Amino acid sequence: MKAFNPIFHVILITLLGVIPITGCNRSESSSQPENARGAAKAVQVSVLRVEPVPIRDVLVLPGETEAWQDVRVAADTGGRVEWIGPREGDLVKKGQLMAKIEVSALKAGLDKAEAAFKLADELYERRLQLFERKITTQEDLDRSLTERTVAYNTLRQARVEHERGFLHSPIDGRVNYLFLDEGEFVDRGKPVVDLVNVDKIKINVNVPELDVRYLKPDQKAQVRIDAFPDEQRIGVIDFVSYKADPATKTFPVRVLINNPQHQIRPGMIARVAFLRRVFPDALVAPIFSLVDKGGERILFIEKDGVVHARAVSIGVIEGDRIQITEGLHAGENLIVTGQRDVEEGMKVQVK
């Protein structure tokens, strides 16, 4: 057995002491880049300074268009339709002749009544002359006067009946539908023609009870027709109901708009914007700056490079802006981009 070498023992102890020290130095040197990588960079955000601005409380409701005048003209007398003038789509003026119904037969009755009245009138004149000459009695003169009066009333009735055979337009408008053709028979009171006047358009809107208090006649309203989405028109409130519809519990409101080109047709869908209130000094925020945190509406404020979260209460909405009624103050810096990447107390860098 070889003897233990003291020199070898010293060298071995020295090596064992060096190895742990060298390992520690390697660990420390490798941890420095990890710490550098772990240090999070400040999130870049954009802010908007909060200042009081006016905001409008606008109520938008759907409605349906209706003709300014919509008249169904019925026959005043029964009989055969002898003539129809305007056709569907034609414009007519108030008082214009549109149709003739049984005019020939009614004319015969009128001629008969005119002849009877002429005879009774001539007989009365002759008896009046005879009475003045004291050739006839007062009784004969009175009888003749009565016969003349009856004939005159019969003539008036015949003229009225004859005139009923001529169907005139009660309004300026357009023929929308003809129910009959020439040669057909029609009963008295049955429809002959539908007329519409679309120089103006009525829009009927059902307004909830909490909003009707803000509306009154002659108040202006903005109107958009779904068929013409790029066109905006100004209407005027014509009527606000004083009684709610029992079925819907809403109040009918009628808005009028001009329609000189007759582009808008009855039955189209419209959107009516009513101005309820104006808040002249409201604190507002872009809708997209709101963040939902578990059902709570949060805005983030930047102050001295640090984020502060605010639970807020909201008010009216106009376009892409929303009124903040609680939780926001004038002069603060509202984070409007990067707000979904920050939390309370986080450091940020403003672009």
Secondary structure as GFF3:
##gff-version 3
##sequence-region A 1 351
A	DSSP	alpha_helix	6	38	.	.	.	ID=ss1
A	DSSP	beta_strand	43	49	.	.	.	ID=ss2
A	DSSP	beta_strand	53	74	.	.	.	ID=ss3
A	DSSP	beta_strand	79	84	.	.	.	ID=ss4
A	DSSP	beta_strand	91	92	.	.	.	ID=ss5
A	DSSP	beta_strand	97	101	.	.	.	ID=ss6
A	DSSP	alpha_helix	103	132	.	.	.	ID=ss7
A	DSSP	alpha_helix	138	164	.	.	.	ID=ss8
A	DSSP	beta_strand	166	168	.	.	.	ID=ss9
A	DSSP	beta_strand	173	178	.	.	.	ID=ss10
A	DSSP	beta_strand	185	186	.	.	.	ID=ss11
A	DSSP	beta_strand	191	207	.	.	.	ID=ss12
A	DSSP	three_ten_helix	212	214	.	.	.	ID=ss13
A	DSSP	beta_strand	220	225	.	.	.	ID=ss14
A	DSSP	beta_strand	228	240	.	.	.	ID=ss15
A	DSSP	beta_strand	251	258	.	.	.	ID=ss16
A	DSSP	beta_strand	269	282	.	.	.	ID=ss17
A	DSSP	beta_strand	284	286	.	.	.	ID=ss18
A	DSSP	three_ten_helix	287	289	.	.	.	ID=ss19
A	DSSP	beta_strand	291	293	.	.	.	ID=ss20
A	DSSP	beta_strand	296	303	.	.	.	ID=ss21
A	DSSP	beta_strand	306	311	.	.	.	ID=ss22
A	DSSP	beta_strand	313	318	.	.	.	ID=ss23
A	DSSP	beta_strand	321	326	.	.	.	ID=ss24
A	DSSP	beta_strand	333	337	.	.	.	ID=ss25
A	DSSP	three_ten_helix	339	341	.	.	.	ID=ss26
A	DSSP	beta_strand	348	350	.	.	.	ID=ss27
###
